[in-house]
Amino acid sequence: MPQSPRLALPLIAAGQSQKDVTHNEALLALDRLVALAVASRSLAAPPASPPTGAMYIVPAAGAVAWGHDLGTLVQWQGAGWLAVDVHDGQLALVADEGVMLVHRGGWQALWPVVGLSIAGRQVLAAPPATVAAPSGGGTVDTEARACLAALILALQGQGVIAA
């Protein structure tokens, strides 16, 4: 059966009978992959009675119980689990963790962003630094200079400005 090049969606062939079957299969594949949300990626065994359409990512500890390899995306079809082909660039929301995953040879938790790279330079990758509010000092100028110095050090530590 002919397929689309990226998502391997079934295509209707010229002169094909039962075109509705192919069309419906393509719609179901889109339903699985677009706006993907999985219930969990940490269940060591499949749930006893998941709702039809429920999706999970198989964890390493559950590969035997699930009957699929680590990282396999599976969907409950009402009578069994369907392994879903995933391509690099696929995004998935993991509901029980509240994180977004990106598939790049495997599922990676890259959202929220851990750091930011601008023009090859890593910025905003360090834990946020706290800057104390100005206090003390005999003159306003002395307090302001101390506060600005602390702010500059914090920005340098975050990679926002160069040292």
N, C-alpha and C positions, 0 to 999 in steps of 0.2 A: 504494500500500500504506500503511495507517495506521502511524504511528510514535509512539513515546513522545515527550513534549514536550522533555525535556532531553537525553538521549543519542541520540535518533533511532533507538531500537531498533525493529526491525520487530515489529508487533503482528499477532496472528492475527485475521483478519476473520471475522465471522459467516458460516457456510456455506462457508468457504474449503476447497478441496480441498488436499491435500498440506500439512497443517498442520505436519508434521514439518520441512519445509524452512524455513518461517518461524521456527519455534522454534529450530532449529539455528543459523540465521543470527543470531538474537538472542544465543544462548549464545556464539557465536564473537565477536560484537561486545563482549560483556562480558569475554571472555577477553583481548581486545586492550586494554581500557581500565582494568580493575580491577587494582590493584597493579602499575601500569605500570613496567616497567624497560626502558630502551633500552640497547643495547650502546655507542653512541657518538653524539655530535652534531658530530664534527669530521672524519669521513671525507670526503675530497674526491670519492671515487668509491665506488660500491657494492662490497661485498666480492664476490669471485669465486664462492664457494660457501657462502653463509650457511645455517645450519640453518633448517628450516621454523619459522615463528613469530618469527624474529629481528626486532627492531624498532630503528629508527634515526631520528634527527631530521636532516633535510637541512640542512647548513651553507651559508652564503652562497657559499663557494668551490666548492660541489659541486652547485649548482642545475642546471647544464647536464648534468653527468654523471649525476645521479640522475633528471633529467627531471621534477623537482618544484620548487616554490618553496622559498625559505628558510624553515625552521621547520616544514616539513611532516613529520608523523609517518608513517613508512612501515613496513610489515610484509612480510616475505618469505613468500609463499604457496606456495612450492615451484616455481612456474612464472613468477612475476613479482612485482613490488612493488605492494602495495595502499596507496593513500593513505588515512589514517584521519582522520576528522573529529575535531577536538579542541575542547573547550569551555573557556571561562574557568573556572579553579578546578581544572583537571586537574593532578595531580602526577605527576612522572616521576623515577625514579632513573636517573642516567646512570652506568652501570657502570664505564666506563674513567676517569671523573673522581672518582667517589665523591661527587657532589653531587646535591641534589634541585632540580628545576626546578618552577616554578609557571607555568601558562599564564594570562597576562593580556594578551590581544591579541597575544601572542607568548610565547616561552619565556623566563623570567627566572630567574636563579640567586639565589634568595632564602633558601637554606638551605645551610649553617648561617647563622644570623641575623647580619647585618652590624651591626645596631644594634637597639635596642629603643625603642619609643615608648610612654610611659605618660602618659595624659591629655594628649596632644598635645606632650609634652616629650621630646626625643630624649635617651636615656641609653645608656650602654654602647656608644657608637659610635666612641670614640677608641681607638687602639691601647692595650693594657694598659700601665700605668706600673709601673715597679719601685720599690719602697720599700726603701731600704737598712736593714739590721739595725742596731740601736743599737750604737755603738762609741765608745770614748773618753769624754770628759766626766769631770769631777771628781766629780760626784755622780750618783746614780741618777736623781734628779728632773730634772736637766738632760738626760740621755740620753732619758728618757721623753718629755719635752716636745718634743724635736727629732724623735723618731720619730713622735709623734702629729701634729706639724705636717706632716711629710712625708706621712703617711697621709691627712690631711684634704685636702692639695693634690691627691693622686692621686685621691681620691674626687670632688673637685670637677671635676677634669679629665675624669673619666668621666661626669659628669652625674648621679652618684648622689646627691650633696648639693649644695645651692645655695652659691654663693660668698658 
